[in-house]
Amino acid sequence: MEFEDYFKNDELMNTVRETVKLVFPEAQERISYGMPAWFKDKNVLIYASPQKKHLGIYPKPNFIENNSASLKEQYECSKVTIKVPYDVETNELKRLVSEIVKWNLGH
């Protein structure tokens, strides 16, 4: 699948993309590990991919580890995945993506 294919008729993926570009306009977009990803040079800022029952957000593992208490209040998380329900409010998704990108820019 091509990078642009992930955004056709997908409001949440478009929200992720718009938020990344708002926080860090220089972000480079490409497919990595078979999913859309945004980078600063060779450093990944965030991965996102629609799944069957949720939107998968894949920050650096340290982000989840360092923010696990607050994340787990709202989302199901594993060591590397934040499972965002499809009924998430747009502003909440923007807040999460913005927080991840800013954190990864600083680490």
Secondary structure, 3 states (H helix, E strand, C coil): CCHHHHHCCCHHHHHHHHHHHHHCCCCEEEEECCEEEEEECCEEEEEEEECCCEEEEECCHHHHHHCHHHHHHHCEECCCCEEEECCCCHHHHHHHHHHHHHHHHCC
